[in-house]
Amino acid sequence: MGSVNTDTVFAVAALPAPGETVLAAAQSTHPGGKGANQAVAAARAGARVQFVGAVGDDEAGLLLRRHLHDNGVGTEGLTTMPGPSGSAVITVDPSGENTIVVAPGANGAWALDSGQRNLIADCDVLLMQLEIPIPVATAAAELAHASGATVILNVSPPGGDVAELAGLIDVAVLNETESARFHHQVPHRVVTLGAHGARYRGSGGTRTVPSPVVQAVDSTGAGDVFAGVLATEWAGGIEHALQRACVAGALATLVAGAGDCAPSAEAISAALEAFTPGR
């Protein structure tokens, strides 16, 4: 469950500093949104996925719905709201680093309906992010928690009062900056370390899993791919899930744009088999 956006990406020589104007070498438009990106990543990794979220009644909403459907993501829980769909503006430098500004659109103006509640109550794993209203995420976590599902929250973007929501989740997925600001105790905490892999701390002990070294083209969707694959593989064990998620996140940086960068289950398996830490 989460956001679905249209991403406008600008390739720049250097990310703009505050007050600075830079010229883009290229512009492109892609489907995105953290929720949709993670849903597509999970589906490509082999999960059976239903998406719960909202799009606007504009042309972008139709295209975003088709994008999910074409990637094997069920859209029974995708509602249409009056007004614009969500959108984002992303700048990417030659090293793959990026900045992102999001206009929530329909993502910020919906509440769970009965059909969406039924989908959530029937799931094995609920994966969410914070590009949707926190009360909606909290209500979904309560439903999933009560049904015995694993609740995974990608705590991004940070901000807002998530104390009640944090008490309902099993796994928190954060980057290093987000982890420094997230002080709630959860059973499992997974911190992504970019090119260095991921760190785990929780009831399963502590460990750090490395990532393959790649020549990144665009890191925009790597964290979303990591979260989607982690959710897909979580039932197979922590070490197994972390390894596949780290490899998938690295592969995602080899493709420009966030919405179509997720690798297939077969590509993840092949890369993991070939991967030697440090190479």
Salt bridges, closest charged atoms under 4 A:
ASP70 OD1 - HIS69 ND1 3.71
ASP224 OD1 - LYS34 NZ 2.70
GLU233 OE1 - HIS240 NE2 2.85
GLU233 OE2 - ARG244 NE 3.18
GLU239 OE1 - ARG207 NH1 3.11
ASP260 OD1 - ARG44 NH2 3.09
